[in-house]
Amino acid sequence: MSDWDDLFRAAEGLNEEESSIPTTKKRNNNHAYSSNDDGDVGGYNYDEACIEQDSNTIDPSTSSYNHRMKKKMKCSEKLHVTDQLPLEKILNSRMDTIEKQIWKSLPLWLFPGSSLRTKKICQGWVHDTSTTNIDEKCQTCGWSMLHHSLRYPSTAKLFGQTSLILFVLVRNIRCCCSCILEQNHVQNNHDTIICIKEYSITALRAVKKLLRIDLQFLTKFHPGEAEILQQKLQNINKSIHSLYQKSKAIVKFSTVKNTFPLQGIFEELVQVMVDCDVAYFRIYYLQNADIMTLPIATYNSFIPHPVTYFGTVNLTWSVDKNCLTEFLIHVKSSFSSSPSQSSSDISAVEKMVNDDKPWSEIMTQLGVMEEDEQSDSMDPMSFLHKNRMMETICIFWKSGWMDSCESWRQLLQTIRRPCDQYDESGKLSEEAFYEKHQTPAPKVLQNWRDSCRDLLCNLYAYATLSKTSYREVASCLKNLNVSNILEMGAGTGYVARQIETMGLDVSAFDIAPTGGSQSGPCSEVLNEYHGSSPPFYKVQQLDCGRITSLLRNTRGEVEKTALLLCYPPPLSSMAEEALKSFIESGGEVVIHIGEFKGLTGSKIFETMISKQFRIEYRSQCLHWGTDAADVTVWKKLTSSERPKASAFLLPCSCCGKKESRKRFRFYRPLVYCSDDCYQLHATDRNVQLSFFMIPSKLISDLNDVDDFDYRPHLEAP
């Protein structure tokens, strides 16, 4: 029986045979790792014929590895698939501190291999210390871990660790793209062209290994999962072949003004990274949902959490913190050198250039503060928000794409959208509704943004709040004498858990809890937004219509209870039904996290809350470039207060004193009441656009249309 037969028999729980542990041999006094076939796809000559070749499997050949493996296996001579690392331990570690989740060194089940570019550069990682520090450089080639393949233990094939095999190969492919981008930043010459072609071949070789893995064992208990994952791997294959074909056509880099070196392969390069991230998230989801067999306990190994995967230096990208500083200098210099259109604009630019306070305020609002100590208080979502924005800057700005003619041309093509389509009842069709609220962006940027945010939303929550916002909400609630939170539509319970840490009692409910050990009885209906993602908090099943009966048993605690609605679904009556039941029960305080006149809730809900409540607190959520959510706290009006005007749902981003008439389509959180406010807010707006890779020069060109109501980049919310 082959190793692969053993692998899948083990994954199906059929392999009860005693495992055999391969022997290892000492190479030299340094801690070095020779290359092998277990995920190591680097190290070969630039030759298309090599794509079809596979190196022979050889075991890690170091005394360090030998010692560690013997120590691991000493406790047991026989390993069974049932001897697994408890899933609860993995799930609980999702909320470990950021510092604890970031790897300082490679775990014992991962090994650095040869250069991802070519074995002529490096045939195996060499270092001095007994552990493999993640930020070290190889003594042979001088390159970081990012430029080297990672390998799983050869015994992973025997013990059903399919998830580890998939993870390592997907990581290696993604790193090939990160290395190309990094090489482009360092130099722009003939060597870079060869580098692109060699990394492309490495990625091709790795994807061939991916496609040879049989995933049909997933269908035994979860029909359809194998097809879903296989399709995501096929997407990687398609995008890599496209990148490879484009890379072969590169003869020299363009030196034409307003072009950038990677023009011609940039979109393919980013698409490979997007497809790899999609595959990683799916593998991670299958592990957490207990669909894919967990690795065995003796390895203490599991697919790393997103904080680890994207936040660890040189694991998937360099995590270049200097890039943010360089970007700020670039943005400041671009404002100081650009001509202003009015005296007020000149004053705003001078203040922005000469005063650090406005920059700090904007960076805090955007969630990209420079201070490292801020990461200690970050939750996973706010940390990942900053991390993904930093990588976005490294990819789209540092490569030269943002300031190129190509980005302007693609952005201009996205301005026009189809006319609104209505159904038979006169309502906006579902397709037209989502089209109306879509953020225009070049396809490559749009795909990247979606991969950064949407996949995390499925696993964590749709709202991303800073710790400051959580604290301010808690303080506001305590001032309103609120100590209990009733959340409807809680999803995974991520937000509920964050609020509980602020000293409030939270009861979380959903019509379709995502399931898991922390939930109550699960609904037979699959959660539309989170699937089988394990919860972070106890979420019980409850329909909005039963809020009244639930609160009736609280014995006078209704006045101290606030209703929390976090991203109530659009095109649904859920939000209005929950609010109506809460009001009928005597509830007076509501917390809303989502978009008004946007992608959450309904018009009826917005009318109810604006006419019957007054706003007590408002702040922006952390935005990803495609969303426009705020967090607001509302207090029910007394009968004497009712005749007053309705509260603003979308106050103007400039003056804040009037309801907005227009939304800025390229960055939807920005809304304006008049042309005067739109013009006055130009400097602040351009700074924010820069962080989301929208060139301000393009927007200034669009402002040639004089009528505020007919500018193509503004629309009624």
Residue pairs with C-beta under 8 A, 6 or more apart in sequence:
1 9
3 157
3 158
4 157
4 214
6 15
6 17
6 157
6 158
7 156
7 157
7 158
7 159
7 160
7 161
7 162
8 160
8 162
8 214
8 217
9 15
10 81
10 158
10 159
10 160
10 293
11 81
11 160
11 162
11 217
11 293
12 217
12 220
13 81
13 82
15 81
15 160
16 80
18 77
18 78
19 78
19 79
19 155
19 158
19 159
20 158
21 69
21 73
21 155
22 59
22 154
22 155
23 59
23 66
24 59
24 60
24 61
24 62
24 63
24 65
24 66
24 69
25 61
25 66
26 61
26 62
26 63
26 66
27 34
27 61
27 62
30 126
30 127
30 128
30 139
31 62
31 64
31 126
31 127
31 128
31 129
31 130
31 132
32 62
32 124
32 125
32 126
32 127
33 60
33 61
33 62
33 65
33 111
33 112
33 113
33 124
33 125
33 126
33 151
34 58
34 60
34 61
34 123
34 124
35 42
35 43
35 55
35 113
35 114
35 119
35 123
35 124
35 149
35 151
36 55
36 57
36 58
36 59
36 60
36 113
36 151
36 154
37 54
37 55
37 56
37 57
37 58
38 57
38 151
38 152
38 153
38 154
38 156
38 157
38 165
38 168
39 113
39 149
39 150
39 151
39 152
39 165
39 168
39 169
39 172
40 55
40 113
40 114
40 149
40 150
40 151
41 116
41 149
41 169
41 172
41 202
41 203
41 205
41 206
41 209
42 113
42 114
42 115
42 116
42 117
42 118
42 119
42 122
42 148
42 149
42 172
42 202
43 113
43 114
43 115
43 118
43 119
43 122
43 123
43 149
44 50
44 53
44 118
44 119
44 201
44 202
44 205
45 118
45 119
45 120
46 118
46 194
46 197
46 198
46 201
48 201
50 201
50 205
51 201
51 204
51 205
51 208
52 208
54 209
57 154
59 154
60 111
60 151
60 153
60 154
64 130
65 111
68 108
69 153
72 108
72 298
72 299
73 298
75 298
76 83
76 298
79 159
79 296
79 298
81 159
81 160
81 293
81 296
83 296
83 297
83 298
84 293
84 294
84 295
84 296
84 297
85 294
85 295
85 296
85 297
85 299
85 300
85 301
85 302
87 288
87 290
87 294
87 534
88 517
90 287
90 288
90 294
90 302
91 288
91 516
91 517
91 534
93 101
93 305
94 305
94 380
94 536
95 379
95 380
95 497
95 536
97 376
98 307
98 311
98 375
98 376
98 378
98 380
98 383
99 375
99 376
101 305
101 307
101 308
101 311
101 380
102 307
102 308
102 311
102 312
103 134
103 304
103 308
103 312
103 315
104 133
104 134
105 131
105 132
105 133
105 134
106 112
106 131
106 132
106 134
106 145
106 150
107 300
107 301
108 299
108 300
108 301
109 152
109 153
109 156
109 164
109 295
109 299
109 300
109 301
110 150
110 151
110 152
110 168
111 125
111 132
111 150
111 151
111 152
111 153
112 125
112 132
112 138
112 145
112 148
112 149
112 150
112 151
113 124
113 125
113 148
113 149
113 150
113 151
114 122
114 123
114 124
114 125
114 148
114 149
115 121
115 122
115 123
115 141
115 143
115 147
115 148
115 149
116 147
116 148
116 149
116 172
116 175
116 176
116 179
116 199
116 202
117 147
117 179
117 195
117 198
117 199
117 202
118 198
121 141
121 143
122 138
122 140
122 141
122 143
122 148
123 140
124 140
125 132
125 138
125 140
125 145
125 148
126 138
126 139
126 140
127 133
127 136
127 138
127 139
128 139
129 136
132 145
134 145
134 312
134 313
134 314
134 315
135 144
135 145
135 313
135 314
136 144
136 145
137 143
137 144
138 144
138 148
141 147
144 314
144 318
145 314
145 315
146 175
146 178
146 179
146 182
146 314
146 315
146 316
146 317
146 318
147 175
147 179
149 172
149 175
150 168
150 171
150 172
151 168
152 161
152 164
152 165
152 167
152 168
153 299
156 164
156 165
156 295
157 165
159 295
159 296
160 293
160 296
161 293
161 295
161 296
161 299
161 301
162 213
162 215
162 217
162 292
162 293
163 283
163 286
163 287
163 292
163 293
163 294
163 295
163 302
163 303
164 295
164 301
164 303
165 213
166 210
166 213
166 279
166 283
167 280
167 283
167 303
169 206
169 207
169 209
169 210
170 210
170 236
170 276
170 279
170 280
170 283
171 276
171 280
171 309
171 315
171 316
172 202
172 203
172 206
173 203
173 206
173 207
173 210
173 236
173 240
173 272
173 276
174 272
174 273
174 276
174 277
174 280
174 316
175 316
175 317
176 199
176 200
176 202
176 203
176 206
176 272
177 199
177 203
177 243
177 269
177 270
177 272
177 273
177 276
178 273
178 316
178 317
178 318
179 195
179 199
180 195
180 196
180 199
180 262
180 269
181 262
181 269
181 394
181 395
181 398
181 399
182 318
183 192
183 195
183 196
184 192
184 261
184 262
184 399
185 398
185 399
188 253
188 261
189 253
190 252
192 253
192 261
193 250
193 251
193 252
193 253
196 247
196 250
196 265
197 247
197 248
197 250
200 240
200 243
200 244
200 247
201 244
203 240
203 243
203 244
203 272
204 240
204 241
204 244
207 233
207 236
207 237
207 240
210 233
210 236
210 237
211 233
211 234
211 237
215 225
215 226
215 229
215 230
216 226
217 226
218 225
218 226
218 229
218 286
218 291
218 292
219 225
219 226
221 291
222 291
225 286
225 291
228 282
229 279
229 282
229 283
229 286
232 275
232 278
232 279
232 282
233 279
235 275
235 278
235 279
236 272
236 275
236 276
236 279
238 275
239 268
239 271
239 272
239 274
239 275
240 272
242 268
242 271
243 265
243 268
243 269
243 271
243 272
246 264
246 265
246 268
247 265
249 264
250 264
250 265
253 261
254 260
254 261
254 263
254 264
258 403
258 404
258 405
259 400
259 404
259 405
259 406
260 266
260 399
260 400
260 401
260 403
260 404
260 406
261 399
261 400
262 269
262 399
262 400
262 401
263 404
263 406
266 399
266 401
266 406
266 444
267 443
267 444
270 395
270 444
270 447
270 448
271 444
271 447
273 395
273 448
274 447
274 448
274 451
277 451
277 455
278 451
278 455
280 303
280 309
281 306
281 455
281 458
281 459
283 292
283 303
284 303
284 305
284 306
284 309
284 459
285 291
285 458
285 459
285 531
285 532
285 533
286 292
287 294
287 302
287 303
288 459
288 533
288 534
289 531
289 532
289 533
289 534
291 532
294 302
295 301
295 302
304 312
304 315
305 380
306 380
306 384
306 456
306 459
307 380
307 383
307 384
308 315
309 315
309 316
310 316
310 317
310 384
310 387
310 388
310 391
311 319
311 383
311 384
311 387
312 319
313 319
317 391
317 394
318 394
319 387
319 390
319 391
320 390
320 394
321 372
321 390
323 390
323 393
323 394
323 398
324 368
324 370
324 390
324 393
325 370
326 398
327 393
327 397
327 398
327 690
328 359
330 397
331 687
331 690
332 352
332 353
332 359
334 690
334 696
335 349
335 352
335 353
335 683
335 686
335 687
336 349
336 353
338 349
338 696
340 346
340 349
341 679
341 682
342 679
344 679
344 680
345 679
345 682
345 683
348 680
348 682
348 683
348 684
349 683
351 358
352 358
352 359
352 683
352 684
352 687
358 684
359 687
360 369
362 684
362 687
362 688
363 369
363 370
364 466
364 468
365 620
366 389
366 622
366 623
366 688
366 691
367 382
367 385
367 386
367 389
367 464
367 466
367 622
368 386
368 389
368 390
368 691
369 386
375 383
375 386
377 467
378 386
378 467
379 467
379 498
380 460
381 456
381 460
381 461
381 464
381 465
381 494
381 622
382 464
382 465
382 466
382 467
382 622
384 456
385 464
385 622
385 624
388 452
388 453
388 624
389 691
392 448
392 449
392 452
392 693
393 691
393 693
395 401
395 448
396 402
396 407
396 445
396 448
396 693
397 403
397 693
401 407
401 693
402 693
402 695
403 695
407 442
407 445
407 693
407 695
408 695
408 697
408 698
410 442
410 443
410 444
411 440
411 441
411 442
411 666
411 694
411 695
411 698
412 698
413 442
414 440
414 441
414 442
415 440
415 665
415 702
415 712
415 713
416 712
417 435
417 436
417 438
417 440
418 432
418 435
420 428
420 432
420 436
421 428
421 429
421 431
421 432
422 428
422 429
422 432
423 429
428 436
430 571
433 570
433 571
434 599
436 715
437 595
437 598
437 599
437 668
438 626
439 446
439 449
439 625
439 626
439 665
439 666
439 667
439 668
440 665
440 666
440 713
441 449
441 625
441 626
441 666
441 694
445 693
446 626
449 624
449 625
449 626
450 626
452 624
453 624
453 625
453 626
453 627
457 529
458 529
458 530
458 531
458 533
459 492
459 530
459 533
460 492
460 494
460 536
461 491
461 492
461 494
461 495
461 566
461 567
462 491
462 529
462 566
462 567
462 629
463 495
463 566
463 567
463 593
463 594
463 621
463 629
463 631
464 621
464 622
464 623
464 624
465 495
465 498
465 593
465 621
465 622
465 631
466 622
469 619
469 621
469 631
470 498
470 499
470 501
470 502
471 502
472 617
472 619
473 499
473 502
473 591
473 617
473 631
473 633
474 499
474 502
474 503
474 504
476 616
476 617
476 633
477 483
477 485
477 504
477 562
477 589
477 591
477 633
480 562
480 589
480 616
480 633
480 635
481 559
481 560
482 504
482 560
482 561
482 562
482 589
483 504
483 505
483 560
484 504
484 505
484 506
484 507
484 557
484 560
484 561
484 562
485 496
485 499
485 504
485 505
485 506
485 507
485 561
485 562
485 564
485 591
486 507
486 509
486 547
486 550
486 551
486 561
486 562
486 563
486 564
486 582
487 495
487 496
487 506
487 507
487 508
487 509
487 563
487 564
487 565
487 566
488 509
488 510
488 542
488 544
488 547
488 563
488 564
488 565
488 568
488 574
488 578
489 509
489 510
489 511
489 565
489 566
489 567
489 568
489 569
489 574
489 578
490 496
490 508
490 509
490 510
490 537
490 539
490 566
491 510
491 514
491 527
491 529
491 530
491 539
491 566
491 567
492 514
492 530
492 533
492 534
492 535
492 536
492 537
492 539
493 508
493 518
493 535
493 536
493 537
493 538
493 539
494 536
494 537
495 564
495 566
495 593
496 506
496 508
496 536
496 537
496 539
496 564
497 506
497 536
497 537
499 506
499 564
500 506
500 537
506 537
506 564
507 540
508 537
508 538
508 539
508 540
509 539
509 540
509 541
509 542
510 523
510 527
510 539
510 540
510 541
510 542
511 523
511 525
511 541
511 542
511 543
511 544
511 574
512 523
512 525
512 526
512 527
512 528
512 541
513 519
513 520
513 521
513 522
513 523
513 527
513 535
513 539
513 540
513 541
514 527
514 530
514 531
514 532
514 533
514 534
514 535
514 539
515 522
515 532
515 534
515 535
516 534
516 535
517 534
518 534
518 535
518 536
518 537
518 538
518 539
519 535
519 538
519 539
519 540
520 538
520 539
520 540
520 541
521 540
521 541
522 541
523 541
526 532
527 533
528 569
529 569
542 550
544 574
544 577
544 578
544 581
545 577
545 581
546 581
547 563
547 578
547 581
547 582
547 585
548 581
548 584
548 585
551 558
551 561
551 582
551 585
551 586
551 587
552 585
554 561
558 585
558 586
558 587
559 586
559 588
561 587
561 589
562 587
562 589
562 590
562 591
562 633
563 578
563 579
563 582
563 587
563 589
563 590
563 591
564 590
564 591
564 593
565 575
565 578
565 579
565 590
565 591
565 592
565 593
565 594
565 601
566 593
566 594
567 593
567 594
567 600
567 629
568 574
568 575
568 578
568 594
568 600
568 601
568 605
569 575
569 600
570 598
570 599
570 600
570 601
570 602
571 602
572 602
573 602
573 604
575 600
575 601
575 602
575 605
576 601
576 602
576 604
576 605
576 608
579 590
579 605
579 608
579 609
580 608
582 590
583 612
583 636
587 636
588 635
588 636
589 633
589 634
589 635
589 636
590 609
590 613
590 633
590 634
591 631
591 632
591 633
591 634
592 601
592 609
592 630
592 631
592 632
592 633
592 634
593 621
593 629
593 630
593 631
593 632
594 600
594 601
594 629
594 630
595 601
595 627
595 628
595 629
595 630
595 668
596 606
596 630
596 649
596 650
596 717
597 606
597 649
597 650
597 663
597 717
598 628
598 629
598 668
598 717
599 627
599 628
600 629
606 649
609 634
609 647
610 646
610 647
610 648
610 649
611 642
611 646
612 636
612 637
612 642
613 634
613 635
613 636
613 637
613 647
614 634
614 635
614 637
614 641
614 647
615 632
615 633
615 634
615 647
615 648
616 633
616 634
616 635
617 631
617 632
617 633
618 630
618 631
618 632
618 633
618 651
619 630
619 631
620 629
620 630
620 631
620 669
621 627
621 629
621 630
621 631
623 629
623 667
623 669
625 667
625 692
625 693
626 668
627 668
627 669
628 663
628 668
628 669
634 647
637 644
648 658
648 659
649 659
650 659
650 660
650 663
650 671
650 717
651 657
651 658
651 659
651 660
651 671
652 658
652 659
652 660
652 671
652 672
652 673
652 674
652 677
653 660
653 669
653 670
653 671
653 672
653 677
653 681
653 685
654 672
654 673
654 677
654 678
654 680
654 681
655 673
655 677
657 673
658 673
658 674
659 673
660 671
660 672
660 673
660 717
661 672
661 673
661 674
661 709
661 716
662 671
662 672
662 678
662 708
662 709
662 711
662 714
662 715
662 716
662 717
663 670
663 671
663 714
663 715
663 716
663 717
664 670
664 671
664 672
664 685
664 713
664 714
665 713
665 714
665 715
666 689
666 692
666 694
666 699
666 713
667 685
667 688
667 689
667 692
667 694
670 681
670 685
670 688
671 717
672 678
672 681
672 714
674 708
675 708
678 708
678 714
685 699
686 696
686 699
689 695
689 696
689 699
690 696
699 713
702 711
702 712
702 713
703 711
705 711
705 712
708 714
